[in-house]
Amino acid sequence: MRWKITSGGSVRDNREGEGEGGGDGDVGEDEEVVERACEVVRQWTGAHGEGKVIVYGGTIRRVQMVSDRLGCVGYWRGVGNLAEKARRLLEWMSSNGGEGGWITATDESVLGIDDGNVGLVVHVGMPQTLETFARESGQGGRGGQKSESVVVIRRAWLEQQVEKRWEQQRQGKEDEREWEWEWDAVEFVEGKCCRRQVLDQNMGGNIDRVGCVDEEEMCDVCEARQMEREIADRRDEMGIVDIDEGSGADTEAAQGYQRGRRDYHKLADSDWRE
Protein backbone atom coordinates (compact mmCIF):
# COMPACT_ATOMS: atom_id res chain seq x y z
CA MET A 1 0.00 0.00 0.00
CA ARG A 2 1.34 3.41 -0.98
CA TRP A 3 -0.13 6.48 0.73
CA LYS A 4 -0.29 9.98 -0.66
CA ILE A 5 -1.87 13.30 0.28
CA THR A 6 -2.83 15.85 -2.34
CA SER A 7 -4.79 19.07 -2.26
CA GLY A 8 -7.79 20.22 -4.26
CA GLY A 9 -8.19 23.82 -5.38
CA SER A 10 -6.44 26.83 -3.93
CA VAL A 11 -6.11 27.92 -0.34
CA ARG A 12 -9.00 30.27 0.36
CA ASP A 13 -9.50 32.74 3.19
CA ASN A 14 -13.22 31.96 3.45
CA ARG A 15 -13.33 29.00 5.84
CA GLU A 16 -17.02 28.97 6.56
CA GLY A 17 -18.13 25.41 7.21
CA GLU A 18 -14.63 23.97 7.47
CA GLY A 19 -14.26 21.73 10.48
CA GLU A 20 -18.01 21.81 11.04
CA GLY A 21 -20.46 18.97 10.64
CA GLY A 22 -17.81 16.33 10.06
CA GLY A 23 -15.77 18.41 7.66
CA ASP A 24 -18.50 19.16 5.15
CA GLY A 25 -17.49 22.50 3.63
CA ASP A 26 -19.56 24.73 1.37
CA VAL A 27 -20.47 23.68 -2.16
CA GLY A 28 -17.56 25.57 -3.75
CA GLU A 29 -15.02 23.92 -1.47
CA ASP A 30 -16.55 20.50 -2.09
CA GLU A 31 -16.30 21.08 -5.83
CA GLU A 32 -12.57 21.74 -5.53
CA VAL A 33 -11.71 18.56 -3.66
CA VAL A 34 -14.19 16.46 -5.66
CA GLU A 35 -12.72 17.65 -8.96
CA ARG A 36 -9.20 16.83 -7.77
CA ALA A 37 -10.32 13.40 -6.56
CA CYS A 38 -11.92 12.66 -9.94
CA GLU A 39 -8.73 13.76 -11.66
CA VAL A 40 -6.75 11.30 -9.52
CA VAL A 41 -9.14 8.48 -10.47
CA ARG A 42 -8.94 9.22 -14.21
CA GLN A 43 -5.15 9.47 -14.17
CA TRP A 44 -4.72 6.25 -12.22
CA THR A 45 -7.09 4.29 -14.46
CA GLY A 46 -5.47 5.72 -17.58
CA ALA A 47 -2.09 4.53 -16.35
CA HIS A 48 -3.15 1.11 -15.03
CA GLY A 49 -6.11 0.09 -17.18
CA GLU A 50 -7.20 -2.79 -15.00
CA GLY A 51 -8.02 -2.55 -11.31
CA LYS A 52 -10.97 -1.14 -9.45
CA VAL A 53 -11.29 2.17 -7.63
CA ILE A 54 -13.23 3.12 -4.50
CA VAL A 55 -13.84 6.80 -3.75
CA TYR A 56 -14.99 7.51 -0.19
CA GLY A 57 -16.81 10.84 -0.16
CA GLY A 58 -17.64 11.06 3.53
CA THR A 59 -20.96 12.82 2.83
CA ILE A 60 -23.90 12.05 0.54
CA ARG A 61 -23.40 15.35 -1.27
CA ARG A 62 -19.82 14.52 -2.17
CA VAL A 63 -20.75 10.99 -3.21
CA GLN A 64 -23.41 12.37 -5.54
CA MET A 65 -20.96 14.90 -6.97
CA VAL A 66 -18.33 12.21 -7.63
CA SER A 67 -20.94 9.89 -9.15
CA ASP A 68 -22.15 12.64 -11.50
CA ARG A 69 -18.66 13.65 -12.62
CA LEU A 70 -17.31 10.15 -13.14
CA GLY A 71 -20.56 8.58 -14.29
CA CYS A 72 -20.02 5.78 -11.81
CA VAL A 73 -22.06 3.88 -9.24
CA GLY A 74 -22.88 5.89 -6.11
CA TYR A 75 -23.73 4.14 -2.85
CA TRP A 76 -24.99 5.36 0.51
CA ARG A 77 -27.34 4.09 3.18
CA GLY A 78 -30.52 5.68 1.77
CA VAL A 79 -29.78 5.21 -1.92
CA GLY A 80 -32.80 2.95 -2.50
CA ASN A 81 -34.47 -0.27 -1.47
CA LEU A 82 -32.59 -3.54 -1.05
CA ALA A 83 -33.04 -4.46 -4.71
CA GLU A 84 -31.58 -1.14 -5.86
CA LYS A 85 -28.63 -1.45 -3.49
CA ALA A 86 -27.94 -4.99 -4.72
CA ARG A 87 -28.15 -3.87 -8.35
CA ARG A 88 -25.60 -1.10 -7.82
CA LEU A 89 -23.14 -3.34 -6.01
CA LEU A 90 -23.49 -6.12 -8.58
CA GLU A 91 -22.85 -3.68 -11.40
CA TRP A 92 -19.55 -2.69 -9.81
CA MET A 93 -18.44 -6.12 -8.57
CA SER A 94 -18.99 -7.73 -11.98
CA SER A 95 -16.61 -5.26 -13.61
CA ASN A 96 -13.02 -6.16 -14.48
CA GLY A 97 -11.81 -2.59 -13.99
CA GLY A 98 -11.53 0.49 -16.14
CA GLU A 99 -14.30 3.06 -15.87
CA GLY A 100 -16.75 0.31 -14.99
CA GLY A 101 -14.64 -0.44 -11.94
CA TRP A 102 -15.28 2.92 -10.28
CA ILE A 103 -17.60 3.23 -7.28
CA THR A 104 -18.13 5.98 -4.72
CA ALA A 105 -19.61 5.56 -1.25
CA THR A 106 -19.96 7.54 1.94
CA ASP A 107 -17.83 5.19 4.05
CA GLU A 108 -16.61 1.62 4.45
CA SER A 109 -19.33 0.59 6.90
CA VAL A 110 -22.00 1.42 4.31
CA LEU A 111 -20.24 -0.30 1.42
CA GLY A 112 -19.30 -3.41 3.39
CA ILE A 113 -17.58 -5.38 0.61
CA ASP A 114 -14.38 -7.35 0.12
CA ASP A 115 -13.05 -7.24 -3.45
CA GLY A 116 -9.54 -8.40 -4.26
CA ASN A 117 -9.24 -6.27 -7.41
CA VAL A 118 -9.22 -2.82 -5.79
CA GLY A 119 -6.02 -0.98 -6.72
CA LEU A 120 -6.85 2.57 -5.65
CA VAL A 121 -8.75 4.04 -2.71
CA VAL A 122 -9.43 7.78 -2.73
CA HIS A 123 -10.69 9.80 0.23
CA VAL A 124 -12.43 13.09 -0.51
CA GLY A 125 -11.31 14.68 2.74
CA MET A 126 -9.57 12.95 5.61
CA PRO A 127 -11.76 10.69 7.79
CA GLN A 128 -12.14 11.93 11.35
CA THR A 129 -10.21 9.04 12.88
CA LEU A 130 -7.07 7.22 11.81
CA GLU A 131 -8.80 3.91 12.51
CA THR A 132 -11.52 4.71 9.95
CA PHE A 133 -8.90 5.74 7.42
CA ALA A 134 -6.94 2.51 7.96
CA ARG A 135 -10.04 0.36 7.47
CA GLU A 136 -11.06 2.17 4.30
CA SER A 137 -7.62 2.36 2.71
CA GLY A 138 -7.24 -1.32 3.61
CA GLN A 139 -9.85 -2.11 0.95
CA GLY A 140 -7.02 -1.82 -1.58
CA GLY A 141 -4.57 -4.59 -2.40
CA ARG A 142 -6.51 -7.43 -0.81
CA GLY A 143 -5.72 -9.61 -3.80
CA GLY A 144 -1.99 -9.27 -3.12
CA GLN A 145 -1.36 -6.60 -5.77
CA LYS A 146 0.19 -3.20 -5.19
CA SER A 147 -2.33 -0.52 -4.29
CA GLU A 148 -2.47 3.18 -3.57
CA SER A 149 -4.43 5.27 -1.08
CA VAL A 150 -4.89 8.98 -1.76
CA VAL A 151 -6.40 11.62 0.51
CA VAL A 152 -7.58 14.84 -1.15
CA ILE A 153 -7.80 17.76 1.27
CA ARG A 154 -8.13 21.53 1.31
CA ARG A 155 -4.89 23.04 2.56
CA ALA A 156 -6.95 25.58 4.49
CA TRP A 157 -8.55 22.69 6.39
CA LEU A 158 -5.14 21.35 7.43
CA GLU A 159 -3.99 24.79 8.53
CA GLN A 160 -7.14 25.18 10.60
CA GLN A 161 -6.68 21.83 12.34
CA VAL A 162 -3.04 22.60 13.19
CA GLU A 163 -4.04 26.03 14.52
CA LYS A 164 -6.69 24.40 16.72
CA ARG A 165 -4.10 22.03 18.13
CA TRP A 166 -1.68 24.84 18.92
CA GLU A 167 -4.44 26.84 20.57
CA GLN A 168 -5.38 23.85 22.73
CA GLN A 169 -1.77 23.42 23.80
CA ARG A 170 -1.44 27.11 24.63
CA GLN A 171 -4.54 26.85 26.80
CA GLY A 172 -3.38 23.61 28.40
CA LYS A 173 -6.20 21.60 26.82
CA GLU A 174 -5.76 18.16 25.28
CA ASP A 175 -9.40 17.08 24.98
CA GLU A 176 -9.93 15.91 21.38
CA ARG A 177 -13.66 15.66 21.99
CA GLU A 178 -13.81 19.43 21.58
CA TRP A 179 -13.10 19.18 17.86
CA GLU A 180 -14.02 16.84 15.04
CA TRP A 181 -10.75 15.22 13.94
CA GLU A 182 -8.47 13.13 16.12
CA TRP A 183 -5.00 14.58 16.22
CA ASP A 184 -3.33 11.43 14.90
CA ALA A 185 -5.47 11.72 11.76
CA VAL A 186 -4.33 15.33 11.28
CA GLU A 187 -0.73 14.32 12.01
CA PHE A 188 -0.94 11.67 9.31
CA VAL A 189 -2.10 14.25 6.76
CA GLU A 190 0.40 16.88 7.89
CA GLY A 191 3.27 14.70 6.68
CA LYS A 192 6.03 15.89 8.97
CA CYS A 193 7.16 12.29 9.34
CA CYS A 194 6.69 8.96 7.57
CA ARG A 195 3.00 8.09 7.21
CA ARG A 196 3.66 4.46 8.15
CA GLN A 197 5.35 5.74 11.29
CA VAL A 198 2.19 7.62 12.31
CA LEU A 199 0.01 4.59 11.59
CA ASP A 200 2.25 2.16 13.43
CA GLN A 201 2.67 4.34 16.49
CA ASN A 202 -1.04 5.08 16.83
CA MET A 203 -2.57 1.82 15.59
CA GLY A 204 -0.03 -0.89 16.36
CA GLY A 205 1.98 0.60 19.23
CA ASN A 206 5.26 0.33 17.30
CA ILE A 207 7.27 3.31 18.51
CA ASP A 208 10.56 2.19 16.92
CA ARG A 209 9.67 2.82 13.28
CA VAL A 210 11.29 5.91 11.74
CA GLY A 211 10.34 5.45 8.10
CA CYS A 212 9.45 3.07 5.29
CA VAL A 213 11.89 0.18 4.85
CA ASP A 214 13.32 -1.35 1.68
CA GLU A 215 10.76 -4.11 1.17
CA GLU A 216 7.82 -1.70 1.54
CA GLU A 217 6.19 0.58 -0.99
CA MET A 218 7.37 4.06 0.01
CA CYS A 219 4.88 6.63 1.24
CA ASP A 220 5.09 10.02 -0.44
CA VAL A 221 6.92 11.58 2.54
CA CYS A 222 9.75 9.03 2.49
CA GLU A 223 9.88 9.14 -1.30
CA ALA A 224 10.36 12.92 -1.26
CA ARG A 225 13.04 12.64 1.42
CA GLN A 226 14.92 10.02 -0.56
CA MET A 227 14.81 12.21 -3.65
CA GLU A 228 16.14 15.16 -1.66
CA ARG A 229 19.00 13.00 -0.36
CA GLU A 230 19.83 11.89 -3.88
CA ILE A 231 19.80 15.48 -5.11
CA ALA A 232 22.02 16.53 -2.19
CA ASP A 233 24.47 13.71 -2.98
CA ARG A 234 24.49 14.76 -6.61
CA ARG A 235 25.22 18.35 -5.59
CA ASP A 236 28.20 17.15 -3.55
CA GLU A 237 29.51 15.15 -6.51
CA MET A 238 29.21 18.22 -8.73
CA GLY A 239 30.86 20.45 -6.15
CA ILE A 240 27.83 22.76 -5.80
CA VAL A 241 27.86 24.75 -2.55
CA ASP A 242 25.49 27.28 -1.01
CA ILE A 243 26.83 30.78 -1.65
CA ASP A 244 25.61 34.35 -1.59
CA GLU A 245 23.69 35.78 -4.50
CA GLY A 246 25.64 37.39 -7.31
CA SER A 247 28.46 34.86 -7.58
CA GLY A 248 28.02 33.91 -11.21
CA ALA A 249 27.91 30.32 -12.42
CA ASP A 250 27.70 28.76 -8.97
CA THR A 251 24.64 30.83 -8.18
CA GLU A 252 23.03 29.74 -11.42
CA ALA A 253 23.74 26.11 -10.59
CA ALA A 254 22.27 26.50 -7.11
CA GLN A 255 19.17 28.14 -8.56
CA GLY A 256 18.89 25.27 -11.02
CA TYR A 257 18.97 22.86 -8.10
CA GLN A 258 16.13 24.70 -6.38
CA ARG A 259 14.12 24.66 -9.61
CA GLY A 260 14.73 20.93 -9.84
CA ARG A 261 13.38 20.42 -6.34
CA ARG A 262 10.24 22.38 -7.17
CA ASP A 263 9.79 20.44 -10.40
CA TYR A 264 10.12 17.17 -8.50
CA HIS A 265 7.42 18.09 -6.00
CA LYS A 266 5.12 19.17 -8.83
CA LEU A 267 5.74 15.84 -10.53
CA ALA A 268 5.14 13.89 -7.31
CA ASP A 269 1.78 15.63 -6.97
CA SER A 270 0.58 14.64 -10.43
CA ASP A 271 2.36 11.52 -11.72
CA TRP A 272 0.26 8.34 -11.37
CA ARG A 273 2.18 6.16 -13.78
CA GLU A 274 4.54 4.62 -11.26
Buried (B, 14 or more C-beta within 10 A) or exposed (E): BBBBBBBBBEEBEEBEBBBEEEBBBEEEBBBBBBBBBBBBBBBBBEEBEEBBBBBBBBBBBBBBBBBEBBEBBBBBEEBEEEEEBEEBBEEBBEBEBBEBBBBBBBBBEBBEBEBEBBBBBBBBBBBBBBBBBBBBBBBBBEEEBEBBBBBBBBEBBBEBBBEBBEEBEEEEEEEBEEBBBBBBBBBBBBBEBBBBBBBBBBEEEEEEBEBBEEEEBBBBBBBBBEBEEEBEEEBEEEEBEEEEEEEEEBBEBBEEBEEBBEEBBEEBEEEBEE
